[in-house]
Amino acid sequence: MHQVFSDCLRANRTQLTESFRAGTAAALLIRQRSDFIDEILALAWRQFLAEHSERLALIAVGGYGRQELHPHSDIDILVLLDDTDAAHPELNARVSGFLSFLWDIGLKLAQSVRTLEDCIEQARADQTVMTNLLECRLILGSASLFDRLWERLAPNQLWPSPAFFEAKQAEQAARYAKYHDTAYNLEPNIKEGPGGLRDIQNIHWIIKRHYNTRSLNLVQEGWLTEAEQAELLRARDFLWEIRFALHAMTDRCEDRLLFEYQKDLARQFGVQDQNINQAVEQFMQLYYRTVMGLERLNELLMQLFQEVALGQGRDLRIEPIDEQFQAVNRYVEVRHPDVFREQPLALFQIFLLLQTRPELKGIRASTIRLIRQHLYLIDDRFRSETEACRLFMTILRQPIGVTHQLRRMNRYGVLAAYLPAFARVVGRMQYDLFHVYTVDEHTLFVVRNLRRFALEEHRPDHPLCNEVFELIDRPELLYVAALMHDIAKGSGGDHSTVGATIARDFCQRHSLSQRETGLVCWLVQNHLLMSLTAQRKDINDPEVIQSFATAVGDQSALDHLYLLTCADIRATNPNLWNSWKDALLRELYLQTRWLFRRGLAKPWQQAEKIADVKAESHALLTRLGLDDDAIDRVWAAQLTDEYFLRYHAEEAAWHTIALSAARPDELPLILLRPVSQRGSAEIFIRAQRQDFLFAHTTAVLDQLNLTVFDARIITGQDGHVLHSYHVLEQTGEPIRDPMRQVQICVRLKECLCGAVQAPFKVQRRESRQIRHFNVPTQVYFHEDPQQRHTILELIATDRPGLLSKVGRAFSLCGLRLFNARISTIGSRAEDIFYLTGQDNLPISDPAHRQALKDTIIGLVGAS
């Protein structure tokens, strides 16, 4: 018998999957599966309970109770006993046999066996049990026992409507927090994430509880309009289609839209594009826009329920505001339904009102609905109206509430209606590991970060940004640049250039001056300039600073660019910002500011910088008690002018103290200081020259789960080499644990003392996500303006051991490495290396360059 039932279940699942792939709607199939499981359970129930089958009740609860069973959904059942049958040995044995049989034939149960009194006590103690029971449906057995259960669950006996609402509201807030309060995660959970299926269920549970009913029509009860109900059902059916597809594709209960499924889903849902990545982006944009609408409906209904159902019998405090609006219990409401039709500008005025009246808590649900229904009024005529433009800029100029109101405007569709170019990026994701938010969500995070630079409470997080923000006399120009900086993503062409054109049109339409328009457009066009300079060029080189300062032009542009850059990077990926990037940008800003004060007409020469670093370092060493003889001895033997060009004074002082105390028999000398001037740990190595030194060192650091951001190699006057590496934990955190610091130094010492010819292979697991974002290995050569080095740019997948493999290629090709700037963007490594041949000259021979390129590709491409 077991085999017959098992075969039936497999056949049913196969038939459902084939029907789905043939085009049958998931909404129909999940009901069919529920009906089929009903039949299986009924047959088994009669078989095992026999003459007792009508004495107990077999009840479907949860999703099964709603008759929503996807191929691998849990089968939620309750076996309900009368209180007098709790200790009945034969009944208990039969129920146990029934449940064991269901497990044996392959059903995945979420089961409970309770007496009536147990059910009530469990429901009273736990709202999740109460929630499950709201979906109860009798499959077979005692109808009278089932009816008694429903009677005992009535709101006048336990979990009255207000208490249940508060519990579900808190549960939803906790669920949202688990997903960082955004539906726009790269691998969203379509069931539990914000705007997912759980949001639909949550509303139904709350309103069902209020009416004490197992079925509900939200339109008939007045909670939704026909259009909103249609939107809700379309969204639900779309998510059901995705969920069914995931279950069929993975052959398990999978509710996460992981990267490995997104390409196949895009094809299944008919999204066609020559570039599969762009097809995925289009599919995911459809998903994000769907859940954005569901999130909006959830918010509307939750607030409407709080106002209408829970507000019944309470005193409404109504305060007139003006001819258009009034406050009802501190929520803004239109004074009559035709306000927006008669006065379209009220669609902006309501958000400005919330900024200027901070005691107001939000917009009433009925008015949110009216805003959505009147979005059609924001047309070309509205956008070109002088007063509309003035109101929008006034919202951006307010001292408080800019971020909150822009978020509201985006959530209710007002921002997309007013800025058609912005509408194109709503819900638009980028199929990579770097941009973890959709473009619209990222943009609003940038504005939020800029606003935080103005607030004293956030000064400890970014003190220089707060200091610079105080110098900005028109912050709204920064907010406009933030709104425009990525507005052309996905529109074709360079998004910075296209975005600058869109920004110019916006500025002219909003009556910004020629100077202001020029600044905004320049910021949009060059919003990546500072991050690229800081992370990809040697900012210790005075000529790099001179070139950057010339491109920026003046102090005002530098201030605006620095703030926009910091806000942009922090809003791209929560894991992207770290103390290293903070220090790099701060250093570039301060050096450029110093150059502006000195005057661009007086370039900062290398010899001048070397002398400045030496003087400052010497003064610091003298204060620390090191005498001139010791300083001169170290500097003459080991530190070249090249060294002082590339290190700060405090770095030189630390190195000098270490080298002055080191004995020849201590080599290799390995030191670590947990916090350097650049916010990272610095590992300092002095060793005899040997092949593969860089490769060995980076392999150890990689194996220890450390991220290398910067590597500098100097050959001393005495022929020894000095290596320094700036590193952080892979989490982006500093190395705080003293034992961890000792472990790093010991492992490096062991490796470098017993180094073998070839560096060891890094045995560190590659992340699941990176496997889906393979980056072809590319090698480019760039000329050094100073003709000192050959600059090699490597683009590749950031896999374990990458730096070690590259270092091995340098040694095999007989090259010297002087500097390395390491940048990882999601799964993409974009590294810059400064090289010479053994003669300390740039690599000019094309054949030598090609051999190096082939060696790198051969090693990096190897498994």
N, C-alpha and C positions, 0 to 999 in steps of 0.2 A: 504493500500500500504506500509506503514511504516513497518508493521510486516513481510510482504513478503520479503522485502529487508533485514531486520534484520536477518531473518531466513536464507536467502541465504548467508549472510556474515558469520554467525556462522558455517553453514554447510561447507563452503569453508575452513574456518580455521581448522575445525575438520578433513576434508579430507586431507589437507596439512600435518597436524601433523601425521595422521595415515600413510600417504605415506612416510614421513620422517622416522618414526620408522620402517617401512618395508624395508628401505634401499634406498629410492630414494634420489638422491643427492640434497643438499640444493641449489646448483647453478641452477638446473632446477626448483625447487619449488618456489624460489623467483621471477623468471621470470613468472611462471604461476600465482602467486598472483598478480603481476603487470598487467598482461593481464586481469585477472578477475576484478580488480578494474577499469581498463579502461572501461570494459563493463558496470559496475554499474554506473560509472560517466556519460558515454555516454547516457544511458537510462534516468537518472535523468536530464541531461542537456537538452535533447530534450523535456522532460516532462515540465520543468519549463520555459525554454527559448522559446519554441514553434517556432513561425515564426522569432524570433530574434536569433535563435541558430547559424546562420552563420554570424551574425553581430559582435559578440564578439569572443574571442579565449579562449578556456579552455586548459591550458598548464600545463604539469607536469614538476616540477623542482626538484633539489636536487637528493636524492637517488631514488625517484620515477621516476624522469626524466631519470635516468640511467637504469630504470627497475629492480631495486634491492630492492624488498620489502620483508622484513622478516615479520613473522606473526603479530608483534605488532609495526612495523615501522610507523612513522608518514607519512601521505599522503600529500606530499608537492605539492600544486597547486597554480597557478596564474590565476586569471580571468582578462584577458587583454581587456580593452576598448579603442576604438579610443578616441582621445582627445575631439572630438565634442560630445561624448556620456556621458561625465562625469556627467552632470547635468540632464540626462534623467530620470525622475521619475519612469516610468514604468520599464525600464531596471534595475534600482537600486533595485526596489521592487522584480523583478523576480530573480535577482542574490542573494539577501538576502534570498528569499525563498528557492532557490537551496542549499545554504550553510547550512541553518538551517535544511533542510531535511537530508543532509549528516551527520550532527552531531546527529540528532535524531535517525538515523538508526544504529549508533554505530561506525561511522568512526572517527578516531582521526586525525583531519586535522591540517596541518600547512599552513594556507591560506593567501592570499593577493589578494586584488582587486585594480588594478591600471590602470591608463591610460598609454599610451605609454610614454608620457612625464614624468609622475611620475616614471615609471620604470627606465628611463635613469637617472633622478636626484638621485633616491635612489641608483642606482648602482654606480654612480659617487662618492657619499658620503661614501659608505660603500663597502669594497671589499668582505664582506661575501655575500651581495646581488648579486654582480657581479659573485661570485663563483656559487651561486645557479642558476643563469640564464645561466651559461655555460652549464648546464645539461638540458636546456629546450627542451621539446618535445611536439609537438602539439597532443592533444587527439582528439579534435573536435572543429569546429568553423572556423573562418576566417583564411585561409592559408595566404592571403596577409597581414593581420595584423601581423601574426606571423613572416613572412619574413621581414617586416619592422622593427620589434623589433630586429631581429638578425643583420640586416644591421646597425642599430644604436649602437649595442654593439661592433662593430668592434674595434680592437686595435688602429686604427688611429683616433678614435673619443673619446675613454675613456679607461683608464687603459691599456696603452701600456705595452708590455711584460716586460721590465725591472722593471717598477713600480709595476706591479702585482706580479712579482717574489719576490721582496723585501718585499711586504706585506705578502705573503704566508710564506716566510722564517721567518719573525718576528712572525707570528702567530704560526708556528710550534715550534719555540723556547719557546714561552710562554706556549704552550701546554705541551711540554716536561718538563718545569720547574714545572708545576703543579703536575707532577708525579716524581719529584725529579731527572729528567734527566736519568731515568733508566726504562727499560721495565720489570725489575725483581722485581716487587712488589708482595707481597704475594697474594693480591687479585687484579690482573691487570684488567684494562679496555681494552677489546679487540678491541674497536672501537677507542677510543681517546688516549690511552697510546702509548708511543714510540714503533714503530714497529707494530702498530695496523692497522686496515683497513683505518684509516684516512691518514696514510703515503702513502698508495697506491693511494688514491684519490688525495692527494696533488700533486703528480708527474703528474698525468693525467691532473689535472686542469692547472698546469703551462705550460705544453707542448701544451695542447689544446689551451690555450690562445695565445701562441706564433704563432701557425699555424692558429688561428682563425677557428677552426673546432670543430664540435660536436662529431666526431668519430676519433679514433686514433689507429694506429698499431705501437707500439714502436719498433718492430723488423724491419719492412719495412722502418721506418723513420731513422733507424740506432742508436737508443738510447739503445737498449738491444740486446744481442746475443740471439740465439735460446735457449741456456741453461739457461740464466738468465730469459728469458721470461717464460720458463717452471717452474723455481723455483718460480717466482712471482705468477704464476697461481696456483701452488700447495699450496703455502702459503695462497693465497686469499681464495681458496676453503676450506682449512682447517679451517680458521677463520670463514668463512660463516657457516660451519657445526657447529662449537661451538656456534655461535650467534643464529642460528636457534634453536639449542637444548635448549639454555637458554630461548628463548622466549616461546618455547613449554613447558618447564619444569615449568616456573614461571607464565605463562599466562599473561605476561606483557612485556613491552619493557625493558629488562634487558641486559646490556652489560658488567656487571662486573662478573668476575670469583670469586665469593664469596666462602668462605670455605664451606658453606652449599650445594653448587652445585658440588664441585670438585670430591667428591667420586662417585656420580651418573654419572657424565660425564666420569670419568675414566672407569666405567663399560660400558657405552654406546659406548665408543670408543674402546672397546675390550681389555683394558689393564688388564691382569690377573696376580694376585699375591696372595699368601696365606695371606699376610699382606696387608690389604686394604690401610694403610698409604703408604706403598711402591708402591702400584699401583697408588695412587694419585701422588706420587713423579715422577714416570715414565711418567705419562700423562702430568704433568706440565713441565717436562724436554722437552718433545716433543713440547709443546706450546712455551716455552722460546727459544728453538733453532729455531723454526719457526719465531718468531718475531725478533730474533737476525738477521736472514737472511734478513728479510724485512727491518729492520733498516739499514742494510748494503747496500741493494739495493737503499733505499731512499737516503742515503748519496752519493752513487755513482752517481745517476741520478741528484741530486741537484747540485753536484759539476760539473758534466759533462755539465749540462745546463748552468751553470755560465761561464764555460770555452768556450763552443762552441757557444751557441746561443747568449749569452750576450757579448761574446768576439769578435763577428764578426765585422770587420771593425776597431777594436782596434789594436794598436801596441803591438806585443808580444815581451817582453824583454827576449831573450834567452841567457843564460850564461852557457857556458860549465863548467862542474865540474871536470870530469875525463873521462876515456874512456867509462864508462858505463852510467853515468848520466849527465843530464843537468838541469838547473833551468829555468822554464818558468813562468815569472811573479812571481817568488819566490816560485814556487811549483816544487818539484822534478819530473823528468820524465826520463824514460829510453831513451837512444839515438837511440835504434832500438828495434824492437819487440822480437828479439831473445836473449836479454841480459840474462834473467834468465835461459833459456835453455842452453846457452853456459857457463854461470858462475853462478851455483846455489847458491854460497855463497853470491851473490848480494841480495838474499832474506833477509839476515841479514844486509848486508852493507848499504842498503838504510835507515834502522832505525838508525844505528849508525851515518850516514851522517846527519840525522835530529837533532841528539843530538849535534854534533860537529859544526853544522852550524845553530845557533839559528835564523838567519835571514830568514831561510826557513820556510814557513807557513804550509807545508804539502805535500802530494803526489797527483799528478794529477790523475784525475779519470781514465784515460786510463791505467795508470800504476797500479792503485789499481786493475783494472780488470785483468791485466797480472799477478799480484801477486796471485790472486785467481786461475787463470788458471794453475799456475805452482806449486801449493802446493804439487802435487804428487812427486816433486823432493826432498822434505824433507822426506827421507826414512831412514832406519836403517844405510845405508852407510853414508848419510849426517850427521846423529846424532853422529856417532862415529868418524867423521873427526876432527882431531885436530884443524884445523883452524876454523871450525864451532863452536866448544866449546870455543875457544879463543874469537871469536867475540861475542858470547852470554855473556860471563863473562865481556867483555869489555863494552857492553851495560849497564850491572848492575853496573859497576865501574864508570860510567860517573858522573860528578858533577851536571849535570842538565838533565832533560828530561827522567829520568828512568820510572816514572809512565806513562807519556804520551805515550812513545814508547811501553811499555808493553800493555797498553790499545789498541793501534793501532794493535799490533801484535795479540792480542786476537780477535779484531774485524774482522781482515782480515783472521783469521784462522791459522796464522803462529805459534802462541804459542801452540795451540792444536796439530799442526802437529809435532812440535819439541819435545813436552813433551806428549807422548801418555797417560800417567796417568792423566795429566791435561785435556786432551780431554774428559775423562770420567766424569769430574765434570762440564764441560761447560753446563750451563743451568740447573744444578741439584739443586733443592730446597729441603728443609727439611720441612715436613708437621708439623709445629708447629708455635707458636707465637714469638719464641725467635730469630730464624734466618730469618731476613726479606729480605735477598738477596740470590741469588743463590751462590753456592760455589765459582765459578770463579769470580763473581762480588765482593763477600766478600774478596776474596784473594787479588784482586787488590786494594781494599780499604785499606787493611792492609799495603800493600806496600806504598800506598799514605800517610798513617798516619806516617809511619816510615820516609818517605822523609820529611814530615813537621817538624819532630823533628830536622831536620838539618837547618831549615830556621828561620831566625831572626823574620820575620813577624808573625810567629805562636808562638813565645816564650810566649806571654801573656796567651795563651790557656793552655800551659803545660810547665811551666818554668823548672821543675826538669827534664822532659824528654829531653828538649833541652840541659840542663847542662850535663846529662849523655851521650847523643849522642856524645858530643864533645870528650868523652873518648874512643869512638869506633874507632879503627884504620882500620878496614876492614868492612865498612858498607855493602858491597855486601854480606857478610855472613848472615847478618840479612835479606836481601832481598831474599836470597835463602831459608832461614828458613821459611819466610813468604809464598813463593810460594809453599813450601812443607807441611806446617803445617796441612792443611785440604785436601791434594791431594788424600788421601785414603778414603775420605767420600763415603759411599755406596758400598765399595768394599768387605765388610765382615770383621769381626774381629774388633779389637781395631784400630781405624783409626790413633791413635798416633804411635802405634807400627809398623803398616804396612807402614805408612808415613815415619818413620825413616829408614826403609829398602829402600824405593824408594829414599830417600834423600842420603843415603850412595852410591847407584849406581850413582846418579847424580854427587856427589862430586868427586868420583873416576874418572868418565869419564871426568870431567872438571879439573882434575889435581890439586885439592885442597890438601893441606898437610894433614898429619894424624891428627895433632892437629885441624886444621880447620874443617876437616870432622867430627871429634869427637864432636866439639862444635855444628855444624849444626844439627847433628843427635840427640844430647842430647836436643837441643832446640825443635825439632819437637816432640820427645818422651815425653817431659815434658812441653809442651807449656801451659797446664792447671794447672800446679803445683802452681804457684803463686796466680792465681785468686781463686783457691779452698782453699788455705791456708788462704788468706786474708778474704774471705767471709764466710768460714765455721768453722774456728778455732778461738780460743781466742788468738789473737796476743798480748794481754797484759801479757800473761804467758811466762816467760823467756824460759821455756822448749819447747814451741812451736817454738819460734824463733831459739833456738839451733837446734831443729830437722830440721827445714827448711834450715838453713844455712848448716848443714851437707849434706843434699840432694843436695844443689846447688854446694857446693864445694869451689868456689873461687869468688873473686870480679868480674872478667871478665864475668863469667857465669851469675852472678847476674845482671850485667849491661845489658847484652843482653836479659836476660829473662824479666827484668822489662820493657824494651822498647817494646819487642814483645807482652807482655801481655797487656799493655796499648793500643797499636795499634790494637790488636785483639778485645778487648772488644768494643772499639770505632767503629769498622767496622762491628760489628755483628748486631747492632740495634741502630738507631739514638736516641732512648729513653732509652737505657740501661746505657749509661755513665752518671754519675752525680757526684756532688762534694763529696758524700759519698764514692763511689768506688775510686775516685781519692785520697781521703785522706787515705783510708785503704791501698791501694797499696803503696802510698808514705811512710806511717808509717812502713809498713813491709820492704820496701826497706831500709829505713834509719836505722831501728833497726838492720837489718842483716848486713848492711855495717859497723855499729859500732861494731858488734860482730866480723866481719872479722878483723877489725883493732885492736881489743883487743886480738884476737886469739881464735880459736875454742877450743884450749886446756884448756882455762880458762872459763868454763861455767859460765853463769850469774845466780847466785843463787837468789831464791825468796827473801830471807832476804836482800840481797844486793839491789835488786830493790826497796823493800819497804823503805829502808833507803834513797835511792837516791830520791825517790818521795817525802818523807817527808821533806828532807832537801831543795829541790828545791821549794816545796810548801811553806814552812815556810819562806824562803827568799823572795818569792813573796808577801806573806801576810804582812811581815814586811815592805816592800817598800810601800804597799798600806795603811799602818797605823794601822793595827790590832795588838794589844799588845799580848805579850806571854800568859798572863792569859786567854784572850778570846780564843786564839788558843788552849791552853791546855784543856780548859773546853769543847770545842766542840769535840776535838779529843778523849778525855778520855771517854766521855759519849756516843758518837754517831758513831765514825769512827773506824773500826777494821783494823787489818793488812790485812785482805782480801780486804777491801776497797782500801787501798793504792797499793795493787797488781794489781788492775783492773782499776784504774783511773790515768790519767795524772796529773802532778803537777798543771797545770792551771785549770783543772776541779776541783781538790781538793780545790784550793784556792777560786774558785767561790762558791762552795758548803759551805765552811767554813764561808765565809762572810755572806751568806744567813742564815745559821743555827745560827750563833752568834746573829743575829738581830731578830730572830723569837721568838714570845711569844707562850707559850703552848696553849693559846686559839685561835691561828690562824690555828691550824691543821684542815684539811690537808693543808700543805703549798705547793703551786703550783707556780713554777717559770718557765719562758721560756726565753732563750736567742736565738735570731734568727740565729746567726752564731757561731758554736763551732769550736774547733780545727780540727774537722773532716768534716768541710764544711757543716754540717747539722744544723738544729735547735735542741737544747737540751731542753727537758722538764724534770724538776726536781721536784719530789714529796716527801715530808716527811709526813708520816701518821702513825696512830696507826695500828697495825696488824689487818687485817680483812680478812675474806674469800672473794674470787672473786675480790680482789683489781686489780690484773693484768687483769682479764677478763673484769671488768668494764672499766678500763682505755683504753685498746686497742679497746673496742667497741666504745667508744667516739671518739677516734682518727680515727678509720675507718669510722665512720659516718660523720666525718668532712673532709673526702677525703684526709687524710694524710697517707703516707706510712711509716711504722715503719721498720727501718733497724737494730736496736740494742736495746736491753732492758737489764738493769742490776738492780738487786735487792739485797740490802744489809740490813741485820738486825743489827741495832746498838746495842751498849752495853746497852742502856736503854730500849731495847725491841721494839722501833719504827723501821719502815722500811723506807728505802730510795730507791726510784725508779728513774731511769733516762732512758729516751727514746730519741733516735736520729731519727728524722723524717724529711721528705721533703714533699712538695706537691706531689700529684700523678703524676704531669707532670715532676717531678724531679727537680723542681725549689725550691729555698729557700723560707721561709715564710717572705716576705718583708713588707707586709702591717701591720702597728702597730695595726689597728683595728682587723685584723685577729688574731694577737697574743693575744689580749685581749679576743676575742671570744673563743679561744681555752682554755685559763685558766679559764674563767667563766664557760664554759660547763663542764670542768673536776671537778671544785669545786662543781657545782650543783649536779653532778652525785655521787661523792664520799661522799658528806655530807648526801645525802638521799638515799644511796645505799640500794637496795632491795636484797633479797636472791639470785635471779637468774639474771644474766646480761641480759639487753634488747637485742632484736634481731636487728641487723644492717639493717636498711631499705635503702639500697643503691643498685641501679640497677646493675645487672651483665652485663658485656659487651656482645654484640651479639657474638663476636668471641670466647670467652671462652667456650661457650656452645658446640662448636664443637671440643674441645680439653679436654675432661674429663680425669683427671688423677686419677687412682685408689688410694685410701688412703692407704699408707704403713707406718708402724711404725717399727723402728729398734732401738735396744739398743747397745751402744758401751761402752767399759770400759774406764774410765778415768785413764791415766797413773799415775796420782798423787793420785788416790784412794780417791779423795775428793767428786766427784759427780758421778751420773749416767748420761751419755750423751744419750739423746733421739733424734733420727733423724726422722723427719716427712716429707713425700712426699705426696702432695695432690694437688687438683685443687685450685688455688688461688681465692677463692670466698669471697664476702663480709662477714665480721664477723669471718673469719677463726681463727685469733689469740685469739679472745674472747672465742670461743668455746674450743680451746685448753686450755686456762687459766682456764675455768670452769672445764674441766676434771681434771686438776691438783688439784684444790680445792676439788672437790668431792672425789678424791683419797687420800686426806690428804698429799699432797706433797708440798715442797717448791721449788720455782723457783729462781735460782741465776743469770742465764745469758741466753740470747736468741740471736741467730744470724739469721736474717731473710733474705732470699734470694728468689727472684721471677724471674723465667726464663720463660718468655712468660706467659702461663697459669699455669705453674707448680711452686708450692711453695716447696722450699727445705729448711726447717728450722731446726735449731739445738738448743736444750734446755739442760741446765745444771741443774739437779734436785737432791734433797735429800729427805729423809723422814723427819718427824717432829723431829727426833733425830739428824738431820744434818749429817746423814750417807748415803752413796749410797744405792740404792734400790737393794738388793741382792736376795730377795725372788722371785722365778719364778712366784708364784701365784699372787703376788702384781704387778709384771711387766705385766702379762697377763691381769689382771683386768684393769690396766691403758690403755693398748693397746685397749682393747675392748671398754672402755669408750670413748676414742678419736675417734675411728672409728664410734662408734654409734652417737656421736655428730657431727663430721665433715661430715659424710655421710648423716645426716639429712638435710632436706630442710630448 
